[in-house]
């Protein structure tokens, strides 16, 4: 089907939540590249918004998904699921959490984390503790509860009245956070690098102090690793950069390389607050998603992709910083590993994104002045060099 027909059908039949999309429909992918129906190649520096960690068509993931699909795609959680148990074990052995629950998306994982925090206090005789402090400009998802947790008015306003219990404080401001803690507070929830609002890493000292404050006040620390987790920042989980351990953390996006999955991990004494019937999911933890996630994690370990994310992230940032010396429109470059934000000094992010698209490069824009890069973790120096050459040419033409 030609692109024009697809666009017309989309505009007539699909709910218009995504506005006008980039004018392309991809047919297949290989490595970090996507191809449209005419065979035109695009180098993907957005990685399905941090999902396609192994890029496209990685044989290990394709093989695992195909083999599992041939055997069993779904079976109910009324029965034991081998890949679910194996995935929970693998994640527990490689993280600070002892137990996991699997959902189908990031928002759903965060819902699970919030429910777990609340039930933990209820079951420990503190039913009045339900409040959660989150950060301004955070993003935690699109369900009603995670919209309330998200510290951005634009996602909340149309859905008021919001689910009660959330307070938002500015990032890296410990005094305001301290002042926001009340008898009702049960947890602090945050991303360590705020992705959707433009790639803002939190200060290490701030995060360490938040951990301390949580301990002193008997609060749980929930870290949303949905975008930062699974190697993206150059460590398997971003909390490892900060020298803190969360009580609960959430994963999604890259975990199964594109097959929908979400995960909530928690320390034993907290995880055990969920008893039979307290939480659940029809699809969550199904054999297909868990087999895919096992293949993704094994590949990340075998191919040293976390180390690659650290090295390539540094290389990408160095190259961008060199371009910043040549073009004043690049105000600053920030990020952690392969989660990179280019702050422009002019409101030209959408134009820049469009010009890169015309040259066959996919990037994201946040608002009018941030370019966001989240390439697959398999990216090489050659890929980065070709991107920098393209960006150089586009910046020269602006
Ligand atoms: N939390 C963070 C940090 C995210 O970046 C996202 C998605 O961008 C979500 C939660 C929501 O994930 P999902 O879209 O899978 O529900």
Boltz pocket constraint, residues with backbone or C-beta under 6 A from the ligand:
constraints:
  - pocket:
      binder: B
      contacts: [[A, 104], [A, 105], [A, 106], [A, 107], [A, 108], [A, 110], [A, 139], [A, 140], [A, 141], [A, 142], [A, 191], [A, 193], [A, 195], [A, 196], [A, 224], [A, 225], [A, 226], [A, 227], [A, 252], [A, 253]]
      max_distance: 6.0
